Amino acid sequence: MSITPSNSWLVGGGEMGALIRSLDWSRSPLGPIDTWPQSLRTSLGICLSSRFPMAIWWGPEIVQFYNDGYRPFLGTKHPRSMGQRGDECWAEIWNVCGPLYRHVMTTGDSTWSADLQL
């Protein structure tokens, strides 16, 4: 994908930014990149520019995005995990992560766990 005015917000972002640009999002639940909501674009801009490991699970489809710092956590799940549903990627621990995700989505409140072993 070439950089155009409609997707110029996605310039940079390291290896994961390049991976996001290379994928055909038109076949995903989110649709083409140029139709993504501004809130997702802003969130991805923050995530991709951070050196801290960060991941985003977006919307009811739980579409997963992550930055270069997060990639080591994925091991062999990368690169197929970019754009994959979070509950599919993390099926082996979804019994722990799922309730936390549902809490955030239903209440709008954040969650926090001390020393949570996954």
TORMARSE-562760 format. One record per atom (N, C-alpha, C, O): residue number from 1; residue in one letter; atom name; x, y, z. Coordinates in Angstrom, 2 decimals, m for minus. Layout:
BEGIN
- i;aa;at;X;Y;Z
- NUM;a;CA;X;Y;Z .
...
! end
This chain:
BEGIN
- i;aa;at;X;Y;Z
- 1;m;N;0.85;m1.17;0.00 .
- 1;m;CA;0.00;0.00;0.00 .
- 1;m;C;0.90;1.23;0.00 .
- 1;m;O;1.85;1.30;0.77 .
- 2;s;N;0.59;2.17;m0.85 .
- 2;s;CA;1.35;3.41;m0.86 .
- 2;s;C;0.73;4.41;0.11 .
- 2;s;O;m0.45;4.32;0.44 .
- 3;i;N;1.55;5.35;0.55 .
- 3;i;CA;1.07;6.38;1.47 .
- 3;i;C;0.31;7.43;0.68 .
- 3;i;O;0.84;8.00;m0.27 .
- 4;t;N;m0.92;7.69;1.07 .
- 4;t;CA;m1.77;8.70;0.45 .
- 4;t;C;m2.23;9.65;1.54 .
- 4;t;O;m2.06;9.36;2.73 .
- 5;p;N;m2.83;10.80;1.17 .
- 5;p;CA;m3.31;11.71;2.22 .
- 5;p;C;m4.27;11.04;3.20 .
- 5;p;O;m4.31;11.41;4.37 .
- 6;s;N;m5.06;10.05;2.74 .
- 6;s;CA;m6.03;9.42;3.64 .
- 6;s;C;m5.39;8.45;4.64 .
- 6;s;O;m6.01;8.13;5.65 .
- 7;n;N;m4.16;8.00;4.36 .
- 7;n;CA;m3.52;7.10;5.31 .
- 7;n;C;m2.15;7.60;5.74 .
- 7;n;O;m1.32;6.82;6.22 .
- 8;s;N;m1.90;8.89;5.57 .
- 8;s;CA;m0.60;9.45;5.93 .
- 8;s;C;m0.34;9.36;7.44 .
- 8;s;O;0.81;9.44;7.87 .
- 9;w;N;m1.37;9.19;8.23 .
- 9;w;CA;m1.22;9.03;9.68 .
- 9;w;C;m0.47;7.74;10.02 .
- 9;w;O;m0.01;7.59;11.15 .
- 10;l;N;m0.36;6.82;9.08 .
- 10;l;CA;0.26;5.52;9.33 .
- 10;l;C;1.73;5.48;8.91 .
- 10;l;O;2.31;4.40;8.85 .
- 11;v;N;2.33;6.61;8.64 .
- 11;v;CA;3.75;6.66;8.29 .
- 11;v;C;4.56;6.27;9.51 .
- 11;v;O;4.24;6.69;10.63 .
- 12;g;N;5.60;5.49;9.31 .
- 12;g;CA;6.45;5.08;10.43 .
- 12;g;C;5.86;3.92;11.18 .
- 12;g;O;5.15;3.09;10.61 .
- 13;g;N;6.16;3.86;12.47 .
- 13;g;CA;5.64;2.78;13.30 .
- 13;g;C;6.49;1.53;13.28 .
- 13;g;O;6.06;0.48;13.75 .
- 14;g;N;7.70;1.64;12.76 .
- 14;g;CA;8.61;0.50;12.77 .
- 14;g;C;8.12;m0.66;11.94 .
- 14;g;O;7.36;m0.50;10.98 .
- 15;e;N;8.58;m1.85;12.32 .
- 15;e;CA;8.24;m3.07;11.59 .
- 15;e;C;6.73;m3.34;11.62 .
- 15;e;O;6.16;m3.78;10.63 .
- 16;m;N;6.08;m3.08;12.76 .
- 16;m;CA;4.64;m3.35;12.86 .
- 16;m;C;3.83;m2.35;12.03 .
- 16;m;O;2.80;m2.71;11.47 .
- 17;g;N;4.29;m1.11;11.96 .
- 17;g;CA;3.64;m0.14;11.09 .
- 17;g;C;3.71;m0.60;9.64 .
- 17;g;O;2.72;m0.51;8.91 .
- 18;a;N;4.88;m1.10;9.23 .
- 18;a;CA;5.04;m1.63;7.87 .
- 18;a;C;4.13;m2.84;7.64 .
- 18;a;O;3.54;m2.98;6.57 .
- 19;l;N;4.03;m3.71;8.65 .
- 19;l;CA;3.16;m4.88;8.52 .
- 19;l;C;1.70;m4.45;8.36 .
- 19;l;O;0.99;m4.98;7.51 .
- 20;i;N;1.26;m3.50;9.15 .
- 20;i;CA;m0.12;m3.01;9.04 .
- 20;i;C;m0.36;m2.45;7.65 .
- 20;i;O;m1.40;m2.71;7.04 .
- 21;r;N;0.59;m1.68;7.13 .
- 21;r;CA;0.44;m1.11;5.79 .
- 21;r;C;0.40;m2.19;4.71 .
- 21;r;O;m0.22;m1.99;3.66 .
- 22;s;N;1.04;m3.32;4.94 .
- 22;s;CA;1.14;m4.37;3.91 .
- 22;s;C;m0.09;m5.28;3.85 .
- 22;s;O;m0.29;m5.97;2.85 .
- 23;l;N;m0.90;m5.29;4.89 .
- 23;l;CA;m2.03;m6.22;4.94 .
- 23;l;C;m3.24;m5.67;4.18 .
- 23;l;O;m3.43;m4.46;4.10 .
- 24;d;N;m4.05;m6.57;3.63 .
- 24;d;CA;m5.28;m6.20;2.94 .
- 24;d;C;m6.41;m6.16;3.97 .
- 24;d;O;m7.03;m7.18;4.26 .
- 25;w;N;m6.66;m4.99;4.50 .
- 25;w;CA;m7.67;m4.83;5.55 .
- 25;w;C;m9.09;m4.81;5.00 .
- 25;w;O;m10.04;m4.88;5.77 .
- 26;s;N;m9.24;m4.71;3.69 .
- 26;s;CA;m10.59;m4.65;3.12 .
- 26;s;C;m11.38;m5.92;3.39 .
- 26;s;O;m12.61;m5.91;3.36 .
- 27;r;N;m10.67;m7.02;3.65 .
- 27;r;CA;m11.35;m8.29;3.95 .
- 27;r;C;m11.48;m8.55;5.44 .
- 27;r;O;m11.91;m9.63;5.86 .
- 28;s;N;m11.12;m7.57;6.24 .
- 28;s;CA;m11.21;m7.71;7.70 .
- 28;s;C;m12.51;m7.08;8.20 .
- 28;s;O;m13.17;m6.36;7.46 .
- 29;p;N;m12.88;m7.36;9.45 .
- 29;p;CA;m14.08;m6.72;10.01 .
- 29;p;C;m14.00;m5.20;10.03 .
- 29;p;O;m15.02;m4.52;10.06 .
- 30;l;N;m12.77;m4.66;10.01 .
- 30;l;CA;m12.60;m3.20;10.06 .
- 30;l;C;m12.76;m2.54;8.71 .
- 30;l;O;m13.02;m1.34;8.64 .
- 31;g;N;m12.60;m3.29;7.64 .
- 31;g;CA;m12.67;m2.71;6.31 .
- 31;g;C;m11.38;m1.98;5.95 .
- 31;g;O;m10.41;m2.03;6.70 .
- 32;p;N;m11.37;m1.31;4.80 .
- 32;p;CA;m10.17;m0.62;4.33 .
- 32;p;C;m9.67;0.42;5.33 .
- 32;p;O;m10.46;1.05;6.05 .
- 33;i;N;m8.36;0.59;5.38 .
- 33;i;CA;m7.74;1.53;6.32 .
- 33;i;C;m8.33;2.93;6.22 .
- 33;i;O;m8.52;3.59;7.24 .
- 34;d;N;m8.62;3.38;5.00 .
- 34;d;CA;m9.11;4.76;4.87 .
- 34;d;C;m10.51;4.96;5.43 .
- 34;d;O;m11.00;6.09;5.46 .
- 35;t;N;m11.16;3.88;5.89 .
- 35;t;CA;m12.48;4.01;6.52 .
- 35;t;C;m12.42;3.84;8.04 .
- 35;t;O;m13.45;3.93;8.72 .
- 36;w;N;m11.23;3.60;8.58 .
- 36;w;CA;m11.11;3.40;10.02 .
- 36;w;C;m11.43;4.68;10.77 .
- 36;w;O;m11.10;5.77;10.31 .
- 37;p;N;m12.08;4.57;11.93 .
- 37;p;CA;m12.44;5.77;12.70 .
- 37;p;C;m11.20;6.50;13.22 .
- 37;p;O;m10.15;5.90;13.45 .
- 38;q;N;m11.35;7.79;13.40 .
- 38;q;CA;m10.24;8.60;13.90 .
- 38;q;C;m9.73;8.10;15.25 .
- 38;q;O;m8.54;8.17;15.52 .
- 39;s;N;m10.62;7.60;16.08 .
- 39;s;CA;m10.20;7.10;17.39 .
- 39;s;C;m9.25;5.91;17.26 .
- 39;s;O;m8.30;5.79;18.04 .
- 40;l;N;m9.47;5.03;16.29 .
- 40;l;CA;m8.55;3.92;16.05 .
- 40;l;C;m7.24;4.43;15.48 .
- 40;l;O;m6.17;3.98;15.89 .
- 41;r;N;m7.30;5.36;14.57 .
- 41;r;CA;m6.08;5.93;13.98 .
- 41;r;C;m5.21;6.58;15.06 .
- 41;r;O;m3.99;6.39;15.09 .
- 42;t;N;m5.84;7.33;15.93 .
- 42;t;CA;m5.10;7.99;17.01 .
- 42;t;C;m4.49;6.95;17.96 .
- 42;t;O;m3.32;7.06;18.33 .
- 43;s;N;m5.29;5.96;18.33 .
- 43;s;CA;m4.79;4.91;19.23 .
- 43;s;C;m3.62;4.16;18.61 .
- 43;s;O;m2.63;3.89;19.29 .
- 44;l;N;m3.71;3.84;17.33 .
- 44;l;CA;m2.62;3.15;16.66 .
- 44;l;C;m1.38;4.03;16.55 .
- 44;l;O;m0.26;3.54;16.70 .
- 45;g;N;m1.58;5.31;16.30 .
- 45;g;CA;m0.44;6.23;16.24 .
- 45;g;C;0.33;6.25;17.55 .
- 45;g;O;1.56;6.22;17.56 .
- 46;i;N;m0.39;6.29;18.65 .
- 46;i;CA;0.24;6.27;19.98 .
- 46;i;C;0.94;4.93;20.20 .
- 46;i;O;2.10;4.89;20.64 .
- 47;c;N;0.25;3.85;19.92 .
- 47;c;CA;0.80;2.51;20.12 .
- 47;c;C;2.07;2.29;19.30 .
- 47;c;O;3.10;1.88;19.83 .
- 48;l;N;2.01;2.58;18.01 .
- 48;l;CA;3.13;2.29;17.12 .
- 48;l;C;4.34;3.16;17.39 .
- 48;l;O;5.47;2.75;17.12 .
- 49;s;N;4.13;4.36;17.90 .
- 49;s;CA;5.27;5.25;18.15 .
- 49;s;C;5.91;5.02;19.52 .
- 49;s;O;6.95;5.60;19.82 .
- 50;s;N;5.30;4.19;20.34 .
- 50;s;CA;5.83;3.93;21.68 .
- 50;s;C;6.91;2.86;21.65 .
- 50;s;O;6.83;1.90;20.88 .
- 51;r;N;7.91;3.03;22.49 .
- 51;r;CA;8.93;1.99;22.65 .
- 51;r;C;8.52;0.98;23.71 .
- 51;r;O;9.15;m0.07;23.83 .
- 52;f;N;7.50;1.28;24.48 .
- 52;f;CA;6.98;0.35;25.47 .
- 52;f;C;6.09;m0.69;24.77 .
- 52;f;O;5.40;m0.33;23.81 .
- 53;p;N;6.09;m1.93;25.20 .
- 53;p;CA;5.21;m2.93;24.59 .
- 53;p;C;3.75;m2.52;24.76 .
- 53;p;O;3.29;m2.28;25.87 .
- 54;m;N;3.04;m2.45;23.65 .
- 54;m;CA;1.64;m2.07;23.68 .
- 54;m;C;0.85;m2.90;22.68 .
- 54;m;O;1.34;m3.23;21.60 .
- 55;a;N;m0.37;m3.24;23.06 .
- 55;a;CA;m1.29;m3.93;22.16 .
- 55;a;C;m2.66;m3.27;22.28 .
- 55;a;O;m2.99;m2.69;23.32 .
- 56;i;N;m3.43;m3.38;21.23 .
- 56;i;CA;m4.79;m2.85;21.19 .
- 56;i;C;m5.70;m3.98;20.73 .
- 56;i;O;m5.41;m4.64;19.73 .
- 57;w;N;m6.78;m4.21;21.45 .
- 57;w;CA;m7.85;m5.08;20.98 .
- 57;w;C;m9.00;m4.16;20.64 .
- 57;w;O;m9.56;m3.50;21.52 .
- 58;w;N;m9.37;m4.11;19.37 .
- 58;w;CA;m10.32;m3.10;18.92 .
- 58;w;C;m11.69;m3.69;18.64 .
- 58;w;O;m11.84;m4.66;17.89 .
- 59;g;N;m12.69;m3.10;19.26 .
- 59;g;CA;m14.09;m3.36;18.95 .
- 59;g;C;m14.61;m4.73;19.33 .
- 59;g;O;m13.90;m5.53;19.93 .
- 60;p;N;m15.86;m4.98;18.97 .
- 60;p;CA;m16.49;m6.25;19.33 .
- 60;p;C;m15.83;m7.46;18.65 .
- 60;p;O;m15.96;m8.58;19.13 .
- 61;e;N;m15.12;m7.21;17.54 .
- 61;e;CA;m14.41;m8.29;16.86 .
- 61;e;C;m13.05;m8.57;17.50 .
- 61;e;O;m12.38;m9.53;17.14 .
- 62;i;N;m12.65;m7.72;18.46 .
- 62;i;CA;m11.40;m7.89;19.21 .
- 62;i;C;m10.19;m7.94;18.27 .
- 62;i;O;m9.28;m8.74;18.48 .
- 63;v;N;m10.19;m7.08;17.25 .
- 63;v;CA;m9.09;m7.06;16.29 .
- 63;v;C;m7.82;m6.60;17.01 .
- 63;v;O;m7.80;m5.56;17.66 .
- 64;q;N;m6.77;m7.39;16.87 .
- 64;q;CA;m5.53;m7.16;17.61 .
- 64;q;C;m4.50;m6.40;16.78 .
- 64;q;O;m4.23;m6.74;15.63 .
- 65;f;N;m3.95;m5.37;17.39 .
- 65;f;CA;m2.82;m4.60;16.86 .
- 65;f;C;m1.75;m4.56;17.93 .
- 65;f;O;m2.07;m4.69;19.12 .
- 66;y;N;m0.51;m4.37;17.54 .
- 66;y;CA;0.57;m4.26;18.52 .
- 66;y;C;1.77;m3.57;17.89 .
- 66;y;O;1.88;m3.45;16.67 .
- 67;n;N;2.66;m3.14;18.75 .
- 67;n;CA;3.85;m2.43;18.28 .
- 67;n;C;5.08;m3.34;18.32 .
- 67;n;O;5.00;m4.50;18.74 .
- 68;d;N;6.21;m2.79;17.89 .
- 68;d;CA;7.45;m3.56;17.84 .
- 68;d;C;7.84;m4.09;19.22 .
- 68;d;O;8.34;m5.21;19.34 .
- 69;g;N;7.62;m3.31;20.25 .
- 69;g;CA;7.98;m3.72;21.60 .
- 69;g;C;7.17;m4.91;22.11 .
- 69;g;O;7.65;m5.67;22.95 .
- 70;y;N;5.96;m5.07;21.60 .
- 70;y;CA;5.07;m6.16;22.03 .
- 70;y;C;5.36;m7.47;21.30 .
- 70;y;O;5.03;m8.55;21.79 .
- 71;r;N;5.97;m7.37;20.13 .
- 71;r;CA;6.17;m8.54;19.28 .
- 71;r;C;6.80;m9.72;20.01 .
- 71;r;O;6.34;m10.85;19.80 .
- 72;p;N;7.84;m9.55;20.84 .
- 72;p;CA;8.43;m10.71;21.51 .
- 72;p;C;7.45;m11.51;22.37 .
- 72;p;O;7.63;m12.72;22.56 .
- 73;f;N;6.41;m10.87;22.89 .
- 73;f;CA;5.42;m11.59;23.69 .
- 73;f;C;4.64;m12.61;22.86 .
- 73;f;O;4.11;m13.58;23.39 .
- 74;l;N;4.59;m12.38;21.56 .
- 74;l;CA;3.80;m13.23;20.67 .
- 74;l;C;4.52;m14.49;20.22 .
- 74;l;O;3.88;m15.46;19.82 .
- 75;g;N;5.84;m14.49;20.28 .
- 75;g;CA;6.59;m15.66;19.83 .
- 75;g;C;6.22;m16.05;18.42 .
- 75;g;O;6.25;m15.22;17.51 .
- 76;t;N;5.88;m17.32;18.23 .
- 76;t;CA;5.56;m17.83;16.90 .
- 76;t;C;4.17;m17.42;16.41 .
- 76;t;O;3.80;m17.74;15.28 .
- 77;k;N;3.41;m16.73;17.24 .
- 77;k;CA;2.09;m16.25;16.81 .
- 77;k;C;2.22;m15.10;15.80 .
- 77;k;O;1.31;m14.84;15.01 .
- 78;h;N;3.36;m14.42;15.83 .
- 78;h;CA;3.63;m13.32;14.90 .
- 78;h;C;4.14;m13.92;13.60 .
- 78;h;O;4.92;m14.87;13.65 .
- 79;p;N;3.76;m13.43;12.44 .
- 79;p;CA;2.99;m12.22;12.15 .
- 79;p;C;1.49;m12.44;11.98 .
- 79;p;O;0.74;m11.48;11.83 .
- 80;r;N;1.04;m13.71;12.01 .
- 80;r;CA;m0.39;m13.94;11.75 .
- 80;r;C;m1.29;m13.28;12.79 .
- 80;r;O;m2.48;m13.08;12.54 .
- 81;s;N;m0.73;m12.94;13.95 .
- 81;s;CA;m1.52;m12.35;15.02 .
- 81;s;C;m1.92;m10.90;14.75 .
- 81;s;O;m2.85;m10.39;15.38 .
- 82;m;N;m1.24;m10.22;13.83 .
- 82;m;CA;m1.61;m8.84;13.50 .
- 82;m;C;m2.95;m8.87;12.77 .
- 82;m;O;m3.07;m9.45;11.69 .
- 83;g;N;m3.94;m8.24;13.36 .
- 83;g;CA;m5.28;m8.21;12.79 .
- 83;g;C;m6.13;m9.41;13.15 .
- 83;g;O;m7.31;m9.46;12.81 .
- 84;q;N;m5.56;m10.38;13.84 .
- 84;q;CA;m6.30;m11.56;14.27 .
- 84;q;C;m7.17;m11.19;15.47 .
- 84;q;O;m6.87;m10.24;16.20 .
- 85;r;N;m8.22;m11.93;15.67 .
- 85;r;CA;m9.05;m11.73;16.86 .
- 85;r;C;m8.22;m12.07;18.09 .
- 85;r;O;m7.51;m13.07;18.11 .
- 86;g;N;m8.31;m11.24;19.11 .
- 86;g;CA;m7.58;m11.48;20.34 .
- 86;g;C;m7.95;m12.80;20.99 .
- 86;g;O;m7.09;m13.49;21.54 .
- 87;d;N;m9.24;m13.15;20.93 .
- 87;d;CA;m9.67;m14.41;21.56 .
- 87;d;C;m9.18;m15.63;20.79 .
- 87;d;O;m9.08;m16.71;21.37 .
- 88;e;N;m8.86;m15.48;19.51 .
- 88;e;CA;m8.28;m16.59;18.74 .
- 88;e;C;m6.78;m16.67;19.00 .
- 88;e;O;m6.24;m17.76;19.22 .
- 89;c;N;m6.12;m15.53;18.97 .
- 89;c;CA;m4.67;m15.50;19.19 .
- 89;c;C;m4.31;m16.02;20.58 .
- 89;c;O;m3.35;m16.77;20.74 .
- 90;w;N;m5.08;m15.62;21.56 .
- 90;w;CA;m4.78;m15.95;22.96 .
- 90;w;C;m5.77;m16.96;23.53 .
- 90;w;O;m6.14;m16.86;24.70 .
- 91;a;N;m6.21;m17.93;22.74 .
- 91;a;CA;m7.21;m18.91;23.17 .
- 91;a;C;m6.80;m19.63;24.45 .
- 91;a;O;m7.65;m19.94;25.29 .
- 92;e;N;m5.51;m19.90;24.61 .
- 92;e;CA;m5.04;m20.66;25.77 .
- 92;e;C;m5.13;m19.89;27.08 .
- 92;e;O;m5.06;m20.49;28.15 .
- 93;i;N;m5.28;m18.57;27.02 .
- 93;i;CA;m5.42;m17.77;28.25 .
- 93;i;C;m6.68;m16.89;28.23 .
- 93;i;O;m6.84;m16.00;29.07 .
- 94;w;N;m7.57;m17.13;27.25 .
- 94;w;CA;m8.74;m16.28;27.12 .
- 94;w;C;m9.67;m16.41;28.33 .
- 94;w;O;m10.45;m15.50;28.60 .
- 95;n;N;m9.59;m17.52;29.03 .
- 95;n;CA;m10.41;m17.67;30.25 .
- 95;n;C;m10.03;m16.61;31.29 .
- 95;n;O;m10.84;m16.28;32.16 .
- 96;v;N;m8.81;m16.08;31.22 .
- 96;v;CA;m8.37;m15.01;32.11 .
- 96;v;C;m8.58;m13.65;31.44 .
- 96;v;O;m9.12;m12.73;32.06 .
- 97;c;N;m8.14;m13.52;30.19 .
- 97;c;CA;m8.20;m12.23;29.49 .
- 97;c;C;m9.61;m11.84;29.08 .
- 97;c;O;m9.97;m10.66;29.10 .
- 98;g;N;m10.41;m12.82;28.70 .
- 98;g;CA;m11.76;m12.54;28.21 .
- 98;g;C;m12.62;m11.75;29.19 .
- 98;g;O;m13.21;m10.74;28.80 .
- 99;p;N;m12.71;m12.18;30.45 .
- 99;p;CA;m13.51;m11.42;31.41 .
- 99;p;C;m12.99;m9.99;31.61 .
- 99;p;O;m13.78;m9.06;31.80 .
- 100;l;N;m11.68;m9.80;31.56 .
- 100;l;CA;m11.12;m8.45;31.70 .
- 100;l;C;m11.54;m7.60;30.51 .
- 100;l;O;m11.94;m6.44;30.68 .
- 101;y;N;m11.44;m8.15;29.31 .
- 101;y;CA;m11.84;m7.44;28.10 .
- 101;y;C;m13.33;m7.09;28.15 .
- 101;y;O;m13.72;m5.95;27.87 .
- 102;r;N;m14.16;m8.07;28.50 .
- 102;r;CA;m15.61;m7.82;28.57 .
- 102;r;C;m15.94;m6.74;29.60 .
- 102;r;O;m16.84;m5.94;29.38 .
- 103;h;N;m15.22;m6.73;30.71 .
- 103;h;CA;m15.44;m5.70;31.73 .
- 103;h;C;m15.18;m4.31;31.15 .
- 103;h;O;m15.99;m3.39;31.33 .
- 104;v;N;m14.08;m4.15;30.46 .
- 104;v;CA;m13.75;m2.86;29.85 .
- 104;v;C;m14.82;m2.48;28.83 .
- 104;v;O;m15.28;m1.33;28.82 .
- 105;m;N;m15.21;m3.41;27.98 .
- 105;m;CA;m16.18;m3.11;26.92 .
- 105;m;C;m17.57;m2.80;27.46 .
- 105;m;O;m18.29;m2.00;26.86 .
- 106;t;N;m17.96;m3.41;28.56 .
- 106;t;CA;m19.31;m3.19;29.07 .
- 106;t;C;m19.41;m2.02;30.04 .
- 106;t;O;m20.46;m1.39;30.14 .
- 107;t;N;m18.32;m1.72;30.75 .
- 107;t;CA;m18.37;m0.65;31.75 .
- 107;t;C;m17.63;0.62;31.34 .
- 107;t;O;m17.93;1.70;31.84 .
- 108;g;N;m16.67;0.49;30.44 .
- 108;g;CA;m15.82;1.63;30.09 .
- 108;g;C;m14.72;1.88;31.09 .
- 108;g;O;m13.92;2.80;30.92 .
- 109;d;N;m14.66;1.07;32.13 .
- 109;d;CA;m13.62;1.20;33.15 .
- 109;d;C;m12.39;0.40;32.75 .
- 109;d;O;m12.50;m0.63;32.08 .
- 110;s;N;m11.23;0.87;33.17 .
- 110;s;CA;m10.01;0.12;32.92 .
- 110;s;C;m9.88;m1.01;33.94 .
- 110;s;O;m10.60;m1.05;34.93 .
- 111;t;N;m8.96;m1.91;33.67 .
- 111;t;CA;m8.68;m3.00;34.61 .
- 111;t;C;m7.21;m2.97;34.98 .
- 111;t;O;m6.39;m2.35;34.30 .
- 112;w;N;m6.90;m3.62;36.06 .
- 112;w;CA;m5.52;m3.70;36.52 .
- 112;w;C;m5.38;m4.94;37.37 .
- 112;w;O;m6.23;m5.23;38.21 .
- 113;s;N;m4.31;m5.67;37.15 .
- 113;s;CA;m4.04;m6.87;37.94 .
- 113;s;C;m2.58;m6.86;38.34 .
- 113;s;O;m1.70;m6.63;37.51 .
- 114;a;N;m2.31;m7.10;39.60 .
- 114;a;CA;m0.93;m7.15;40.09 .
- 114;a;C;m0.38;m8.55;39.89 .
- 114;a;O;m0.97;m9.54;40.34 .
- 115;d;N;0.75;m8.64;39.23 .
- 115;d;CA;1.46;m9.91;39.07 .
- 115;d;C;0.59;m11.03;38.50 .
- 115;d;O;0.65;m12.16;38.97 .
- 116;l;N;m0.21;m10.71;37.50 .
- 116;l;CA;m1.08;m11.71;36.88 .
- 116;l;C;m0.23;m12.65;36.03 .
- 116;l;O;0.43;m12.22;35.09 .
- 117;q;N;m0.25;m13.92;36.36 .
- 117;q;CA;0.51;m14.93;35.63 .
- 117;q;C;m0.32;m15.43;34.45 .
- 117;q;O;m1.40;m15.98;34.63 .
- 118;l;N;0.21;m15.23;33.26 .
- 118;l;CA;m0.46;m15.75;32.06 .
- 118;l;C;0.42;m16.82;31.48 .
- 118;l;O;0.07;m17.41;30.46 .
! end
